[in-house]
Amino acid sequence: MKDKSSCDGAHEAMLSQNSTPKAVKSKETKSSEEYEALQSFLRSISSTATLPPYVKGETYSSVRGVFNQCLITCAVLILAAGAGHPIGFSAVALPQLRNETSALRIDDDMGSWIASIHSAATPLGSMLSGPIMEAIGRRRTLQTSTLPLVIGWILIGTASHHALLLLGRVVCGFAVGIMAAPSQVYLGEISEPRLRGLLIGTPFVAYSLGVLYVYALGGALEWRQVAYLSILLPVLAFVALCFSPESPTWLARRGRFHEAMAAMSRLRGDPDTAQRELHELISAREKEKARGEETIRFFATVLRPPVLKPLLLINAFNLMQILSGSYVVIFYAVDIVKDSGGSLSPHLAANASALVRLAVTALACVMLLKVTRRALVLVSGIGATACTLSLAFLLSQGPGSGVVPPTLILGYVAFNTLGFFLLPGLMIGELLPTKVRGLCGGYIFCLFNAFLFGFTKLYPVMKNVIGMAGVFGLFGASSALATIVLFLLLPETKGKSLIQIEQYYQKPNILWVTRNKMDNGQSV
């Protein structure tokens, strides 16, 4: 936090009519109406120099503000649970569709298409989500995503041919692609630093609950009935989001300052806290314009080190996370348990894996309040590596038997979920600069899902070529590599504001252990 004189100076500089900021004079895109709106808004609030300073350990928001943040997060959680339905659907539908009595009987090739086509469509939705959320806002983008999700489930439930079933999976995948980045960006921008890790992580709890819900239904109901029941949550999410505010960060960057102040006051529950935080957002925005950075085009901005460094880290980790098997185990849960051997029923073990994923995700979200990000993901990587390499060694000696193979699979799911499963969302919500968070978040999920499609589609081929021992060996090697990369490059962001995290990447920081610290000790 800046000292009072510097905050007051920044405030007065923005208010001064006789000294129009350079960005206003030099930028053609800066309208006089927006500048007048900024002046009017700043005059309507008191100088931040009169506000009490932050105190370490002090509650950042009032009880009412924390309640409002959690309530709004619940609306996103409903949608996140709905996004988990199509992910887990293939695991329960494929065994039923392979049955000789099925009206839409499939072979292994069609089964791989049904499992993977969801991820093939998701990149398109992710690519569009960035421009959409920058144009209409984070909240409205999330609401928009519910429509194709409902349509997709209707197509699946009424499918009379494989083509319609695949089309329904495509539409659902497109919807999940649209909602993925906005949900993380939205929660990152509405939450305070103290709660940000918890709130950004909770969608993965809901996501896991959505997968478990579909697994449970699939054990008792026919796959068409599961499809129809999957419509409920998207509809509820749309209604819940109607009562949620737009991101104050997005509103402020659009010059809608009074709306941003109203939203921030609701989220923080205290006018002084809301005023202070919004003033910092506006100050950072004006400094960016004064440096002429707003005139730089998107792709030129992405190539700047403060953006390129976190972007490369996020994409590299996403690639290694997919290779570590995080999502393949969800798509092919029943088949993987069956192929690994053991005495447990494949369906029972698959349901147990979904339950473990749900429980560990909830545990990890709570741990993020007390444990550093780096500690959590390093434990996650080391544990996942140990379990998968142990299973690979066991299967290389012959077919698995007893409870050891399914136990190691459940251990792998637990450790992988503890940190790796949550980290991509945390990275997008925390590491990306405000200016490109929306667009880059969409493109990151686009690349993520494009690679996930290819890996999921090739899994049956890979299994036949290198065997299950080779598959788990690949999972283990990827987990180990990801752990090393995160140890070297991942910054610690617990308790840091989004502005402080941006400042970390504005310095010549590459390796975490050799980072340059700010003189005032406030760096990440």
Disulfide bonds with the S-S distance in Angstrom:
none
